[in-house]
Amino acid sequence: MSISLHAAVVPNWLQILHAMRRMLEKAESWASTEGIDEGDLFKTRLIEDMLPLGYQVKSCWTHSKLALDGVRSGTFSPDMSPPPTTFSACKALLDEAIAACDAVDEAELEKLADNDLVFTIGDKLRLDFTVQDFLLSFTTPNFFFHSTTTYDILRMKGLPVGKQDFLGRLRLKG
């Protein structure tokens, strides 16, 4: 059985983006009920040398919405603006990522799969990929790293979530 690049990437991103959106809604309600300061929550890191919660959510947007923009243009550079520090800003990024994933056409992605893509961070780093290798070996692992870290930070702070909250809606047979 052959699987398209779209099928290998986009439905998985959507599953987790929707789950993250629901977790943030749950976290917003929980923080309000528990009297947890939103600003403090978004500054939370798993460990000192990791970036905070808002950065983790923003990175899921980067490695989905911006990645799709990059495969179309042939270039990708991570967004270096400050991360969001509110639930509403994070939910807006997730909504934008969901809309971008919903809008990408399978045929379009297949046509782009073998194209070149250049990843850069200023003059410091350049990595040359095909679109397929960029999505499968770089962007998707980063997407899952940052979505997992988002879950881990919220869980560490006391949000009552479990594995099913992270997995979201499974694509079951039938």
Steps between C-alpha positions, in 0.01 A plus 500: 500500500630840404430802720504860387712764668179682592356189666824443691513852639190718495239280675748437785568871539126572501434235762755651736419865421135440589604316817731786597221751439272304736780471759554875493127558547508261794813669638345846468193394699715315754738796546207733556337267753828432683612864500811425295651804334490463123825696457683275745365187334626609159847561643519141629781279371558131559861579586706818500660450158170428319270767363166587665146384434412774251805412290396135494154586366647747249737229378206274417367782283847545349539131420157474339369829356838657426638168379219483243579856393865398470435198281317727258775762490797263522642675805438472870630707789351477847304799624719681753235731645428472872274210594142564604430547868124456515248226442323706235819561301597132517153385397510744207827346379353152526190613312724640225696174483180294483365718219827464305495123538134482399576708191798305364406285206635147477583538129685827567715342770577200279615729218735680740641187672821473296564876480799653675450682829766707673480541877691798636551681825650828387860451387565248779345186356391363165355153445399372158203262482242368261152604608422140594812460713444840663146406601577144607844530660505853638166670533283212619743385773530864615122537495459197727786608729338840561146366534622243753689769690184713508312206653785431743515860626125514555502162673799600716314813612205287613253506212300177528572355157602157383620320192157511333502880531829505309390248237168669437253347259633180349422413140320174566374255241135523415 
